Amino acid sequence: MESILLPNKLQFKKGSNKNEAIMEFEPCEHGYGITIGNALRRTLLSSLPGAAITAVKFEGATHEFSAIPNVMEDVLQIILNLKQVRLRVHSDEPVHLQLSASGEKKITAGDFEKNADVEVVNPDQLVATLTDPKAEFKMEVIIERGRGFLTTEEKDKSELEAGMIAIDAIFTPIKNVAIKVENVRVGQITNFDKLILTIETDGTISPQDAAKESAKILIDHFNIIMEGERKPAEIPVFDPEAQTRREPAEGQEEIEEVTEEGEEKSEESEEPKEEAEKKAEEPEESAEEEK
């Protein structure tokens, strides 16, 4: 029987911008292009780790429908701008960042205080616009790592300090993934698949690394299936082919003790039963003697 032909060509081409790349993977057996492409696409969009702002606190505003003096945007618009700030975080713990500004100016993501654990990938992203030379603006944000998307309803708000406003967090570093499958020729066969995967990221990870990370996640899952098939059958407590008794599993001794106690009790209960039967037979015998 012929084995399945495995792809032998993988290349990444430049996309329409610096954060986009086109992955070409060929030749795949017919049908494998869309199968592999769908698995990679779903994993890319849902399972890669990233970082995002999950909460914010404004000086002079207590909720998202407030307005801050001398600031063009309201709190809700500023929160929408903060969702667009893309970050690399080198800590598994939440990171607090401060931002202070004054005067008539545009505030961008690059104005956040410097922190060794946080890198702002798009420092030109607009945060807010101050409209008066005497304007004062202060803000604190919490940055966390995660996967996928976290809504404010899912977040544990009990951990937030007073005045903090929870934000829907977009952790995924992938902006878009598009799949295309074309036919390629191998020898005389023309229906092999060529998988074309267009990957666009937010700049916190390269498309090449994103593709490798998603492939690794899938491989980790498939390895569990393979190991499950190779896992030897469980050996019973008493092996009929073994000469010596194996150590009982946890809780087995207790079960055996209960069973032995039950047998003793059943033997004790049988003794009164036999005595009762003898007593029942005695009157019958005495009645026969009188006759």
C-alpha positions in Angstrom: 0.0 0.0 0.0 1.3 3.4 -0.9 2.1 5.8 2.0 0.6 9.3 2.2 2.7 11.8 0.5 4.0 14.4 2.9 4.6 18.0 1.9 8.2 18.9 1.3 8.0 22.7 0.6 7.2 25.4 3.1 7.9 29.1 2.5 6.8 32.5 3.8 6.3 35.4 1.5 5.9 39.1 2.4 2.4 40.3 2.7 0.8 43.7 2.1 2.3 45.2 5.3 5.2 44.4 7.8 2.9 42.4 10.0 1.5 40.1 7.3 3.0 37.1 5.7 1.8 34.4 3.2 2.6 30.8 4.1 2.7 28.3 1.2 2.7 24.6 2.1 2.8 21.9 -0.6 2.2 19.3 -1.9 -0.5 17.9 0.3 -2.7 14.9 -0.5 -6.1 15.9 -1.8 -8.3 17.2 1.0 -5.4 17.7 3.4 -4.9 21.4 2.4 -8.3 22.5 3.8 -8.0 20.1 6.8 -4.6 21.4 7.9 -5.6 25.0 7.0 -8.7 25.0 9.1 -7.0 23.5 12.1 -4.2 26.1 11.9 -6.6 29.0 11.4 -8.8 28.1 14.4 -5.7 27.7 16.6 -4.2 30.9 15.4 -7.3 32.9 16.2 -8.2 31.3 19.5 -5.2 29.9 21.3 -2.1 32.1 21.0 -1.2 34.0 24.1 -1.0 37.8 24.2 -1.3 40.9 26.4 -4.0 43.6 26.8 -5.2 46.3 29.1 -7.9 44.8 31.3 -8.7 47.7 33.6 -8.3 51.5 33.8 -8.6 54.2 36.4 -9.0 57.9 35.6 -8.4 60.8 37.9 -11.7 62.7 37.9 -13.9 60.0 36.5 -15.5 57.0 38.2 -17.4 55.2 35.4 -17.2 54.8 31.6 -20.0 57.4 30.9 -18.1 60.2 32.6 -16.5 63.2 30.9 -13.0 64.5 31.9 -12.5 68.2 31.9 -10.4 69.7 29.0 -10.3 66.3 27.2 -12.0 66.0 23.8 -12.8 62.3 24.1 -15.2 61.0 26.8 -14.2 58.0 29.0 -15.9 55.5 26.7 -13.9 56.7 23.6 -10.7 56.6 25.6 -11.4 53.0 26.6 -12.0 52.1 22.9 -8.6 53.7 22.1 -6.9 51.7 24.9 -8.2 48.5 23.4 -6.2 49.3 20.3 -2.9 49.5 22.3 -0.8 46.4 21.6 1.7 45.3 24.1 4.4 42.7 24.8 4.5 41.7 28.4 7.4 39.7 29.9 5.7 38.9 33.2 3.0 36.4 34.2 1.7 38.8 36.9 -0.5 41.8 36.2 1.5 45.0 35.6 0.3 48.5 36.6 1.3 51.4 34.4 0.8 55.2 34.9 0.3 57.9 32.3 0.4 61.6 33.2 0.2 64.5 30.7 -0.5 68.2 30.8 -1.0 71.0 28.3 -2.7 71.1 25.0 -1.5 68.0 23.2 -2.4 64.5 21.9 -1.7 61.7 24.3 -0.4 58.4 22.7 0.4 55.0 23.9 4.1 56.0 23.9 3.4 58.4 26.8 3.0 55.5 29.3 5.7 55.3 31.9 8.6 53.0 31.0 8.5 49.5 32.5 11.0 46.7 32.0 8.2 44.1 31.8 6.1 46.0 29.2 6.8 47.0 25.6 4.4 49.2 23.6 4.4 47.9 20.0 2.3 50.8 18.6 3.4 53.9 20.5 1.6 56.2 18.0 -1.8 54.9 18.9 -4.0 57.8 20.1 -5.3 57.6 23.7 -6.8 61.1 24.3 -6.6 64.7 23.2 -6.1 67.6 25.7 -7.8 70.8 24.5 -6.6 73.4 27.0 -3.0 74.5 27.9 -4.0 74.1 31.6 -5.4 70.6 31.1 -4.2 67.9 33.5 -4.6 64.2 32.7 -3.7 61.2 34.9 -4.5 57.5 34.3 -3.5 54.1 35.6 -4.0 50.8 33.7 -3.7 47.1 34.5 -2.0 44.9 31.9 -2.4 41.2 31.9 -1.5 38.2 29.7 -4.1 35.8 28.4 -5.6 34.0 25.4 -8.4 34.8 23.1 -11.0 37.4 24.4 -12.0 38.2 28.0 -15.3 40.1 28.6 -15.9 42.3 31.6 -18.6 39.9 32.7 -16.1 37.0 32.8 -13.5 39.1 34.8 -13.4 38.8 38.6 -14.1 42.5 39.5 -13.7 41.8 43.3 -9.9 42.0 42.8 -10.1 45.6 41.3 -9.5 48.5 43.6 -12.1 51.3 43.9 -12.4 53.5 40.8 -11.0 50.8 38.4 -13.1 50.3 35.3 -12.9 46.8 33.8 -12.3 46.6 30.0 -13.1 43.9 27.5 -9.6 42.5 26.7 -8.5 41.3 23.3 -5.5 39.1 24.0 -5.1 37.3 20.7 -2.2 38.7 18.7 -3.8 37.6 15.4 -5.8 40.2 13.4 -6.7 38.0 10.4 -6.2 34.6 8.9 -7.3 33.7 5.3 -7.2 30.2 3.8 -6.8 29.4 0.1 -6.2 26.0 -1.5 -5.0 25.5 -5.0 -4.3 22.4 -7.1 -0.7 21.4 -7.8 0.8 18.8 -10.0 3.0 16.0 -8.7 4.2 13.7 -11.6 1.1 12.7 -13.5 -1.3 13.5 -10.7 -2.8 17.1 -10.8 -5.1 17.2 -7.8 -2.7 17.6 -5.0 -3.3 20.6 -2.6 -1.3 23.7 -2.1 -2.2 25.4 1.1 -1.9 29.2 1.1 -2.4 30.8 4.5 -2.3 34.6 4.8 -1.5 35.6 8.4 -1.7 39.1 9.8 -0.7 39.8 13.4 -0.8 42.9 15.6 3.0 43.2 15.6 3.6 41.6 19.0 4.6 38.3 17.2 5.7 37.6 13.7 3.4 35.6 11.3 6.1 32.9 11.1 6.3 32.5 14.8 2.6 32.5 15.1 2.3 29.6 12.6 4.9 27.6 14.4 3.3 28.2 17.8 -0.1 27.1 16.5 1.4 24.0 14.9 3.1 23.2 18.3 -0.3 23.5 20.1 -1.9 21.0 17.7 1.1 18.6 17.9 0.8 18.6 21.7 -2.9 17.5 21.4 -2.1 14.8 18.8 0.7 13.5 21.0 -1.8 12.8 23.7 -3.9 10.7 21.3 -0.8 8.8 20.2 0.4 8.2 23.8 -3.1 7.0 24.7 -2.9 4.3 22.1 0.5 3.1 23.3 -0.4 3.2 27.0 -0.2 -0.3 28.4 -3.3 -1.9 30.0 -3.7 -1.4 33.7 -2.4 -4.3 35.8 -5.0 -5.7 38.3 -4.3 -5.8 42.0 -4.1 -9.6 41.8 -2.3 -10.7 38.7 -3.1 -14.4 37.9 0.2 -14.9 36.2 2.3 -13.3 38.9 3.7 -15.4 41.8 3.6 -12.7 44.3 0.8 -10.3 45.4 1.2 -6.8 44.2 0.7 -3.8 46.4 -3.0 -3.0 46.6 -4.3 0.2 45.1 -5.3 3.1 47.3 -8.5 2.3 49.2 -8.3 -1.4 48.3 -7.3 -2.5 51.9 -10.3 -0.7 53.3 -12.6 -2.4 50.9 -11.2 -5.8 51.8 -11.5 -5.1 55.6 -15.2 -4.1 55.1 -15.8 -7.3 53.1 -14.1 -9.5 55.9 -16.2 -7.7 58.6 -19.3 -8.3 56.5 -18.5 -12.0 56.2 -18.0 -12.3 60.0 -21.3 -10.6 60.6 -23.1 -12.9 58.2 -21.6 -15.9 60.0 -22.8 -14.5 63.3 -26.2 -13.9 61.9 -26.4 -17.5 60.6 -25.8 -19.0 64.1 -29.0 -17.6 65.7 -30.9 -18.6 62.6 -29.8 -22.3 63.1 -30.7 -22.2 66.8 -34.2 -20.8 66.0 -34.7 -23.7 63.5 -33.8 -26.3 66.2 -36.2 -24.7 68.7 -39.0 -24.8 66.1 -38.3 -28.5 65.5 -38.4 -29.4 69.3 -42.1 -28.9 69.9 -42.9 -31.0 66.8 -40.9 -33.9 68.2 -42.5 -33.7 71.7 -45.9 -33.7 70.2 -45.2 -37.0 68.3 -44.0 -38.6 71.5 -47.2 -37.8 73.4 -49.2 -39.4 70.6 
